[in-house]
Structure formats: structure tokens, C-alpha cells
Amino acid sequence: LKNIAVLTSGGDAPGMNAAIRAVVRACSFYDLNCFGVYKGYEGLINNEMEPLNARSVRNIINKGGTFLKSARSKAFMTSEGRKKAHGNLIANQIDALIVIGGDGSFTGALKLSEEFDFPVIGIPGTIDNDINGTDYTIGYDTALNTVVEAIDKIRDTASSHNRLFLIEVMGRDAGDIALNAGIGAGAEEILIPEEDMGIDRLIDSLKKSKKTGKTSSIIVVAEGDKSGKNIFELGEHVEQHLDGYEVRVSVLGHIQRGGAPSCYDRVLASKLGVGAVEALLEGKRDIMIGIVHKDVTSIPLKQALEKRDHQHDRLIKVADITSV
Ligand code: ATP
């Protein structure tokens, strides 16, 4: 093992820079050459890579986004595109590829490994926390803090005007952001993809809250919630069925992805980046590096793509109890 390439792929997440930095510096520490690939798989297909040394990654641990840039590559979804990508890896004498990204990026990495017997390692970098085999993904903690801060601000308006706010947060398949930020920001109701609360129950619950003296309310809604309505339709429905509240909708959108990474994400990214290089040195391949109960662990990349079993039951109960 001599030459390692690293890329970031899919949606960017705060802490990706810290992960790249850790990979580059671990390579330097262990006397390996590290190559940075720009624009994810797109850059791999177009041969956009260059050597990185320990000094190339200075002053980036505190920056959001990814200095290597990220991309969604349609070409990499085709076997022709992957053939080109593999050709460039071989031409540059790369021995292994480290992919920082989410499940889509891991699916692509696995194909590269299966089709060309090329060693790959995944590092979970996505704000969604929707990957199996790791308690946390890089960027999730920062996103949570961003969402809580935003909801706190909206709450000021909600309580000044007796308004009910529906706030949409990211999470098409995973309710982690909605549930944790919802509890952290004291939301009255939290709608997540993993549980169908039912609109009638939602209205009943809001009516009950109103009776207990609440004059404003925050409902946090994950993008993939099971109400079957988009957030604006849901807002209209709630306004029609609930007297005495003005209803407003706020979609937080891309602010959730940006910003300086939290300390937790910087440390997590550093641990996983070093872990990825060390795993390669131990002869491991086609795995994802993750964090389980504070320990850096690894599971086969295939397993990382399986359905995640983060249990929400306890958090749902805590949310119910603390919002009475
Ligand atoms: P996030 O969840 O944060 O958006 P992600 O890694 O899941 O991150 P995707 O856009 O799903 O983001 O995937 C990133 C890239 O991985 C795609 O643009 C594509 O190049 C590659 N990829 C995804 N799915 C496949 C697939 N089935 N086969 C080959 N490549 C794929």
C-alpha cells in the first residue's frame, strides 16, 4: 500500500474538511502518499486529482463544506463511467480509494470494488445520520445545532404573536434531526418518516395543548414525514381544524448543511479519517469506518447500506412527556 486517494461525494456536510485533513495527515504520519480527487466521482472520471501533503490541509478543520468539492455524478451510475474512473485510478497508481459521503456514495464505491476488485473504504459524511453501523455521521451534530438555533429564533415570533409554526427540517428517510432538534428546541409535536402519527391525532393533540394554556406552538416536520401532505398543505389543514391560531410555515432548507462544524463533528471526523487509513494499513477493504459507543469500528460496506436500526422509541416517549 503506497498511494491512497480521497474524495467527498453527495450532499456536503460540515466536518468533511476535517475528515479529509485527518486522512491526509494520517497518510503523512504513516508514510503514504495521498491524492485528493476533486468533485467526487465526477472528478474521478475526469482525472481531476492532485497530491496533497500535510500542509495542503491547514486551516480547514474549522470550515464547513468540502474544499475538494462534492458532486452528484450521473456518469458514475453507468458502467462506462466507472470504467473510466477505474482507469484513472490505475493510471495514477492509486492502491485504494477513501469515499466520504452518504449511502449513494457508498453504493457507487461498492460497485467500483465489485466490478474491478478495487479496495475502497467509506467514511459516513452526511447530515442525515441515516447510515447503518455508526451511531453518528459527520455533519449531523452541527446540523442539529443549526436547526435548534433556528427554531429558537422562530419561537420568539411564535410566542409574540400566538402563532403556530410548522418547521420543515431535513430527513427524507430518517427522523434523527427532527426528533432530536425537536426535543432540544422544545417542540410541541414532531413528525418523522419512521412513524405515522396520523393527522387526526395531531389535531387532537394540538387542541389539548391549547386547552392546557399554550398560546403558541412549534411543530417540527421531517421532509419525509408520513402525513401524505406537503408542509404547506399540512399548514392549511391545521389552520382549518384549529381555532385561535395563525399558522405559519417555515422551511429551513440549505442552512442546515452549512456553517462551521461543531467540536463533536471535528473530533468524529478526525477519528474516522485516521481510522480509515489505519484500516487500510491493517489490510482491511470494502468496509465503512464508524463510531459505536465512542469506539472506532468497521463493518462491511454492504452492511452499511442495509436498513439502519437506530431505535427512536425512547426519544419519542421523551418528546411526548416533555411536551405535555
Ligand atoms: P447524501 O445522503 O448526503 O445526499 P449520498 O452519498 O447518499 O449523500 P447521492 O447523491 O445519493 O448522495 O450519491 C452520490 C453519488 O454517488 C451519485 O451522484 C453517484 O455518482 C454515486 N451513486 C449513487 N448511487 C449509485 C449507484 N447505484 N451506482 C453507482 N453510483 C452511484
Residues whose N, C-alpha, C, O or C-beta is under 5 A from the ligand:
A	BS01	ATP	S9 G10 G11 Y41 A71 R72 S73 K74 F76 M77 G101 G102 D103 G104 S105 T107 G108 G125 T126
